[in-house]
């Protein structure tokens, strides 16, 4: 089925220059108008949102678009994870990858720029593989050490601010999420299932699991079961009386509407339902009752009919925009590599903004969520949160390489359909790699970055939070780990700071890009470190209050992952730097819970730990000289924490404490035998960021991250610059 989709991409190339039905408009004005319209503040809560619009574009990773942007988790990440050693790079990070062809030159590839100023053609490189097997192989259970071998060398290519003026302007004006993940290591249809239904049916209760692009068009029945059977979110909205509509061209929606794969929708289409009129788009008419032909017709009209951006604009002007809107772009404007370009996607997004802001009273109560269904095969350097890997020997360590306090049995691949996917039996499906998410609304102005972990189910969770319609298909693990997007907003103060540079129009660039051929970009001769912009970005508060406590004593030696949050689980990756071929142990620690990772105290330890929100710990050498814990005070606006140091031994001990990044003076802490000392730490000068190293008698313990105090803050002031190609 992926080959069919690629054929469609090639066919679309021939006609990609077709003009839109809407008049050209400068995208600078579309963003400016969205910024100028004030929010309609009535309650100062999410209840002020009357309309949620969801535009899901195609196949771009976060690093591919925003790895060089200031103030986000990008190529300048000081704690890029280690990758298994290569002969040419024995101490590399994942930013250094081997050539897809062993022995070919260059032997090593780092993320490299698609310099469109030098060659406009580089806006349209080919797509990359993104099926189940190749995506699982590239992720490699979190090792991510041979990405080009299954995704090709050009998967390492990326754009910069100069190449993507519209995308960067949108992020600078509103809010960009830098920890938003696609749902799975997979292609379009399975990921879009999570956007419209909250699941891909991993336990095969309704003809799933969906692990390919079968059933992404209305007519074929390739598996002979007549369509998927579980309930979709539009059906739940209808039962609750919430209005909704999909705006799309049914003749060219790039097969991006997954509802066509469900039996109920297929039956309605075959019966000719939904083809006459649309009625009141926002009325919410209809009710429960599977046999009611009126309901089936209404469902089909709202999901399987053509409604253009002209129609969207007309509904906005008439005050008939429904509560929930999905928009599906044509292939040429989808941003999908090969079929489209970022410039064509920019023009389409600008037209969506033009339509939504045509009526200021409607925009004043509207949230526009713009995300991407998956990353294609394009590289991203952040290992996605996932349940722990299952060991081949299920009896060892409980069968998991790591642990979880949240049930996750419905997050693994246990129902194979082919010999190719059977190789990855018991692999976690996701989360997938990071993809861009722009949160555009009167309540998300100001160029913030939001760093709470989200995935596609977070979009449904936001709809749940606003309209109260629960989606039981979302797994317990995803509900615990992924947020509901509400932390991206400030509903109490809808008109935050915003600025907009002068920008060119989108239409001419889009038209020029539409005539480009698909050409692989040249590789640089050397693997040079990608450079991320430096500078601060406003930052939304996150719910994380986490620590990896080093405990040493008679009870054993361990890293104890502690989650003091009241609402959000956290996933920790533990890399054994001396045995990277093993892959990371992963721990999902629920709110208020703890999990321990055993530590060898003998002196040969080198453990590299990452978690959400910039969290990092590293233990080198011995593990039995001292214990250390960082405890956040929880005081609003304080950016303070306590460091608890303990000497478990029967002799006095001195611990050297240094600040690795933010300029605090070094100090030495003398501990008597068995003593525990609490030190107050003030991180206000660094906007809550810290990077402390503690050293004593062969034990080195590094602690870095961000202290959350419930208030908005700023990005890491020392982040950015050249990406770390070697493990520091």
N, C-alpha and C positions, 0 to 999 in steps of 0.2 A: 504493500500500500504506500510506503514511503516513495518507491519509484514512481508510482502514479502521480503522487504529489509533485515530485521533481519534474515530471513531464508537463504538468500543468504550469509550473513555474516557467519552463522554457517557452510554452505556448503563449503565456501572458507577456513575455518579453517582446513578442512581435507587435503587440498592440498597446504597450505600456504608455505610449505618448498620448492616449486618448484624453481629451480635456474633461474636467469635472463640469457638472451642470451648474455649479455655483460660480459667481463672478470672482476673479482673483482678488485677494485682499492682502495687505501687508501684515505679516505676523507680528510685527512690533505693535500695531494698533490693537490686535486681538488680545495680546497680553496686557497692554496698557489699559484697555477697557475693563478687563477682568479685575485689574488692580484698583481702578478708580471707583468701581461700584461698591458702596459700603454694605456690610452685612446687616441683615434685618434682625437685630437683637431684640428678642422678646423675653426669653427666660434666662439667657446666658448659659444654656445647656445644649446638648445634642438635639433637643426637641425643636430648636430653631431651624434645623435642617428639614426642608420639605421635599427635596428632590436629591437623589443620588444617581449620578450618571457614571457608567463604567465603560471605558474605552480600552480594550485589550489589543495591543499590537503584537508583532511577531518577532521572536527569535533574536534577541540581543541580550548579551550578558551585561552586568553592571560595570565591570572593569572595561569592557569593550567600549562603552559610552563614557563612563565617568571615572575611570581609574586614575586620571590625571587631574581631577577637580579638587580644589582646595577644600579642606575641612570635612572630607568624607573618608571612609575606610577604603583607601585606594592603593596604588602602587607604592606609595611611601610608607605603608604600614611597617612600623619598626619591628613588629612581631610576626612577620610572614612565617608560615610554618615550615619546618624542615621537610625535605624530600629524600627518599632513599638515594644513597650515594651513586654517582656515576664515575667511571674512570677519569673523565675530564673535569668532574666537579664533585669531589668527595664530600664537601660540606655545604652543599647548595640548599637554597630554599626552593619553594615551588615556583618562584619566578624564573628559574632556569630549567628548561626542558630539553630533552633530546630531540634531534631531528627525526622526522617520521621514518626516514630511510636510514637504517644503521650503516655507518661508514660514510654517509654523504656529508658534504660540506655546505654550510657550517654545521659542526657537530652539535652545537648548543644554540638554543633559541630563547630569547627573553621577549616579553611583550614589546612589540614594535609598532610605530605609528604608521597609519595610512595617511600620508601627507598629501592631502587633496589640493593644497596650494601648488605643490610641485607637479601634480598630475591629477586632474579632475576625475580621471578614470577610476581612481582608487575608492570612490564612493560605492562602487559596485563590484566587490570581490565575490567569488562564488560562496554558496552556502557550504555547510559542513555536515557530516553525518550526525544524526541525533535520534537514533532508534534506541531500543532498550539495551541491547547487548553492548553496543559501542559506548553508550553513555555510562553504563555500569563499569565497563573496562576503564574508561577515562577517570571517573571518580575513584575507582579502585578502593572502595571502602574507606576513603579518607586519605589515602596515600598521595594521589594526584601527581604522581611522579613521571608519567610518560604520556602526557595529554596528547601531543601531536601524533602518536602512534595509531590512535583510533580516530582522531578529529582533524588531522592534517596540520601542516605547519602554519597555514594562514589563519588557523583558529587563534593564534597568539596575537593577531593584529588588533589595533585599537585606534580610536579617534581621540581628538583633543578639543579644547574650547574653540580653537580656530576653525576646526572642521564642522562643528555642530553648534553654530551660534544660536539657533532657536532652542534646542534642547537645553543648553546651558542657561539661556535667558529664562526659560520656564522654571528651571531649578533655582535660579537666583531670585526669582520673584515670589515663589511659593515654597513648598516643602518637598524635599527629596528624601526618600527612604534608602538607607545604605545597608539595611539588613533584611530586605524583602527578597524572599526566595520563591522560585517556582515550586510547584508541589512535588515534582518527581524528576528523576533523571530519565526523561522521556520526551517524546515528540508532542505535537500540538494537541491532538484530540484528548489524550489522557489528562494533560494539564488543564485543558478547558473544562473537563468534567468537574474538576474541583471548584472552578469558578461558578458553575451553574448548578452543581449538585452536592458539593462538599466531599466527594469520594470518587474513586474509580472502581469500586466494588472489589476490594482485594480478596475477600473471602468467598467470592463467586456465588453470591446469593441472588443475583439478578442478571446472569450471563456475563459477568465480568470474570476476571479483572480486565480492564481496558489497558492494553499495553502496546497498541499500535493505532494507526489512523483508519482502521476499518470503521464502517458506519459513520463516516463524516459527511456523507451525502445521502439524500433522501431515498434513492431507489435501490441500490444493490442490497442483497441480504447474504453477505459472504459466508457467514457461519450457519445460516439456516435456522436461526432461532427467532427471527422476526423483530428483533430490537431489544434493547435493554429494558429492565423491568422496574428498577427502583425509582422512588419518587424524586422529582427535581424541585429546585427551589422556586421556579415560577409557579408550579402547582401549589406549593405551600403558600405563596403570596396570594394566589387566587382564592384559596380556601379561606384566607384571613381577610379578604376584601381589600387588598393592597394593589393599587394599579401598577402596571408595568408594560414595557414595550421594548422589542428589539428593533433597532433601526439598522437596515442592511439592504443590500441588493441581492435578492435570492438567485439572480443569474450570475453574480460574481461577488460572493462573500468569502472567497478563497477556502471554501469548505470549513469555515471557522465557527460554525454554529453547531455545537455538539448535540443539541436537542433533537436533531434529525435522526439520531441513532436510537431513540427511545420508541418503544412500540406504541405508546399512547399517541405520540405526535405523528408517527408514521400512519397509524390507522386514521387519524383525523385528516391527514393529507390525502390519503387514498380515497376517502369518502367525499372529497371535494369541499371539506369544511374550511372556513376561514378565508374564503376567496372573495367574499362580497363585503365591501365596506370595512371600516375599522371601529365605528362607534366612538364612544368617548374614551380617549386614550387613558385618561387618569381617573376614570370613574370607579374602578375596582369592582364592576359588576361581575356577577358569577358567584357560584358557591360550591359547596361540596357535592359529590354525587358523580361517580365515574360514568354512569349510564346517561347522564344529561347531555343531549346533543348540543344544547345551547352553550354549555360550559366548554365542551370540546371545540366547538367552532370559535369561541372567544379565545381559548388558549392558542389555537392555530393562528388566528388573526394577529395575535400579539407576538408570535414567535417565528412564524413560517411565511410571512408576507414581506414584500418589498416596501420599505419605508426609507426614503432618502434623507440626506442632510437638508434638502429643501423642506421636506416634511417636518423634520426636527425643528427647523427654524420657524415654520408655520405654527407648530404646536406651542413653541415657546412664546411667540408673539400673541397667540390666542389665549395664553394662560392655561394650556391643556397638557403641559409636560407631566407625565405620570410620576408617581413617587419613585419608581425604580426604572432606570433606562440602561439597556446595554447597547453598545454601538459596535458593529463589526465592519471593518474597512474592506474595500476592494483589494485585490491582490497587489495592484500597482502602488497603492498607498499604505500597505500594511507594514512596511519597514523590514519585511522578510528578506534576508540576504538572497541575492539573485533575482527575485521577483520585484524587489523594490529597493529603495535607498533611504537613508536618513532624511534626505532633503524632501522626498515625496511624502514621507511620514510627517515631517514638520508641516508641510502645507496642509495635509489632511487634518492634523491636530489643530492648526490655526483656524480652519473652517469650522471645526466642532466648537471651538471657543467663540467664533463669530456668531454661530447660531445660538449658543447658550446665553450669550451676553446681549442678544438683540433686545431682550426685554429686561431692563434692570431690576424690576420687581421680582422676576423669576430667579435671576442670577444671585440676588441678595439672599436667597434661601437654598442655594444649590451647592453640592459637593461634586466635583469631577475627579474621578480616580483614573489615572492613566498608567497601565502596567503592561507587561509583556508576558506572553504565555509560557515561554521557555527560553533557554539561552542558545538554541541551535546547538552547535558544538563549540561555541566561542568560550574562550578561557576566562575563568574568574579565579582569583587567588585564595578566596575564603572557603575553607571546608564547611559545607553546610551542616547545621545541626541535624542529627539523625539518631534513631535508637541504636543501642549497642549492637556491634556485629555479633552474629551467632557463630560459635566455633564449630568446626567440622566434628569435633568430639563433644557431643552435647553434655557429657557427664563431667567435663572439666570446668570448674568454676561456675557451675550452674548453667553451662552452655553459652554464656555471653562473654564477650571481650569488653568488659565494662559492667554497667548495671543501670537500672532504672527504677524509680519509685512510682512511675506512671505506667499503667498497663499499655502494652504496645504490640500485642500479638497480631493485631490487624494492620500492622505497618510493614509486613514482610512479604516477599514474593514466595508463595507456597503453592500456587496453582499454575503450573507450566502448560504452555500450549505447543511449543516447538522444542526441538533439541537445542536450538540456539539460546533460548531464554532459560531452559532447564539448567544450564551451566551456572546460573545465578540464583538458583533456589536458595531461600533463606536470607537473601540480601534485603536490607531495608530499601523501600521504594524511594524515600526522600527524607528530608526535604531535598529539593534540587538546588542547583546553583543560583546565585543571586541574579536578579534581573532588576531593571529600573522600575521605580514606582514614583510618580509625581502625584502629590495631593494638592489639588487646585481648588481653592474656595475662598470666600471672604474670611474664613476662620483659620487659614493656613498660609497667610502672607508672610513675607519677611526673609525668605531665603534660608529657612531652617533645614537642618538635617535631623531625621528621626532614625534612631539606631536600635529601637526595640525590634526583636525578631518577629517577622511576619511571613506568611505565605498566602497562597490564593484563598485558602479558607478564611483568612482575615477579612476579605472583602465581604463574604457572607456574614461574618461575625459583626462587621460594622452595620450591615442591614439589620441583623438581629438587635443590636444595641439601639438602633433608631426606631424600628417598626415593631419589634417584639415578636417576630416570627422565627421560631427556633428551627434549626436544622440538625436533626438527630444523626444524619450521615457523617458528620465530622467526628473523627476519632478522638478518644480521650487524650491521647498523646499530643495531637495537634492543638487541641484546646488548651492544654497545659503550657505548651512551649511557645505557641504563636499568639500574638496579641490581636486586638480587634480594631486597630488603627485609630482608636480615639486619642491616643497619646500624640498623634500628629497635629492636633487642633488645640486652639485656645478659644473656646466658645464664649468665655466671659469677656474677652477683648478681641472682637473680630477684625479690627482694623490695625494690624501691626505694621511695623516698618516695612517699606517696599521701595525698591528702586529699579529703574529700567534703562539700559543703555539704548542708544540709537541703533536701529536694526534695519537691514534690507528686507525687501519683500520675499515671500516664499515662492510665489507662483513661477517666476522666471527660472529660479534655480531648480525647482521641481521639474519643470518642462525640460530643461537641459539634461538633468539626470535621467529622465525617462528614456533617453535615446542611447544611453551607455550600454556597451556590451559587458558581459560577465567575464572578467579577466583576473586570474590569480595575481596577487601583489608580489613584487620581488622581495626576497629575504635580505636583511642586512648581513654584511659579511661577518660581523661580530655580535655576540650577545651583550648588548649594552643595557645598563640599568634604565628602566623607564623612569621618568621624572614626574613627580606629582607637584602641583602648585602648593606653595606654602601660604599660610594665613588662616585667620579664624573664620568660623562660620557659626551662626546662631544654632543652638542645639536644643531639641526638645528633651524634657526629662524622660527617663525610662524607669520601669518599676524594679530594676535589679538591685538587690543588696546581697552580694555573694562573696564568698571567700573560699580559698583552698588552704586550709589550716594545716601547717606542718606540725605533726604531733610525734613526739619521741618520748619514750619512757618504758617502764616495765611492762605495760600493756601491749607493746609492739610499736612499730614504726609505720606511719601511713600519711598520705595526703587525704585529708577529710574535706570533702566538698560540702560546704554549708550554704544553704539558701534561706536567707532571712526575709525574703519577699513574702508578702501576704497573698499575691495574686498570680505570679508567673513562675513557671519552671525554667530551669537553665540547663543547657547542655554543655558539658566540658569535654574537650579532647585532650588526651594525654599521649604524647609522643615520646617513646623511649629512643633518644637520639643515638644510642649505641645499638639499636636493633630496629631501624626504621622499616625494614621489610615486613615486620609483624603488623604494621598498620597501627593506628591509634586506638587506645581504649576510650570508649565514650560512656559518659555518665549523664543520665537525665535525672536531675534532682528537683523534685517537686517543691512547691512553696512550703517553707517551714521544715524541710527534710534535710537529711545528710546521707552521704555515701562515702565509703573509704576506698582508696586505691593503695594496695600494699606497696611498701618501699623497702628496698634492701639497704640496711644501715652500714654496710661494710666499707663504703668509700668509693664505689665505682658507679654511683648513680648519676644519670643525666636525663632528667625528665623535663619536657617542654610542654606547657599547659596553656591552652587558650579557652576562653569562654565568651559569652556575649558582652557587648558594650565595651570593647577594648580590653577585656580582662586577660591578664597574662601572669603566669607563675613559672619559675624555672628553678629546679633543684639540681645542684652539681656537687659531686664529691660525697662526703659523709652525710648521714641523715640523723645522727644520734647526739649531736652536740647541743642543739637548742631547738625549742619549739617556737613557732611564731603564728600569730593570728592578727588579722586586720578587722576591726569591728567598727562599722559606721555608726555614728551617733544617732542618725535619723532626725536630727534637728533641721527644720526647714531653713534653707538658705545658708547653712553653716559650712558645707564642704569640709567637714572635719571628721576625724576618725581616731580611734585608739589603736595603738600597737601593743599587743600583749606578748611579751617575751618571757620564756621560761627556761631555766637551766635544770634539766632533769637529773644531772649528775651529782656526785658527792664531793666535787671540787669546785672552787670558784672559776668563773668563766668571763672572758671579755668578748663582746660582740661589736665589731666595727660596722657602722651604719653610714651608707653614702647615698646621696641623691644622684641617680644616673642621668637626669634630664633637666631638672627645673631649678637648680642652683642653690638648694638648701645646704648649709654647712655640714660637713662630716662630723660624726661624733662617735664616741666609744662608750658602750654601756657595760658596766661591771655588774655581774650577777653573782651573788653568793650561791653556795650549793643549795639546790632545791628551790631557789627564789623565782618568783614570778613578778615581773615589773610591767606596769602599764604606763605608756608614754602617749601624750596628747600630740596629734598631728594636725596641722592646719594647712589645708590645700587651697585656700581661697585665692592666693596669688596665681595659681596655675589653673584656675577655673575648675577645681575639683580633680584634676589629673595628678597622678603620683607614679613614681618609679623608684622604689627603694631597693637597695641591695644590702643584705646582712651577711657578714662573713665571720667565721670563727673556727680555727683549728681544722681546716680542711672541709668545712661545710659552707656552701654558698647558696643563698636563698634570695631570689629576686621576686619582687612583688610590684606589679604595674596594673593600672586600670583607672577607673573613674569613680569617685565617691558621689553617690546619688543622694540628694537632699530634698527631692520633690519639686525643685525649681528648674526652669530653663537655664541653660548655661552656654558654654562655648565649646567648640571642638578643641582637640589636643593642640596646644600652642607650639609643640615641637614636632608635630607630624608633618609629613610631606617631604619633598626633596627626592633624591635618588632612591629607588627601591632596593631593598637588601637582597642582593643576589646570593650572598653567603650567610650562613648562620652565625650571628654574632655571639 
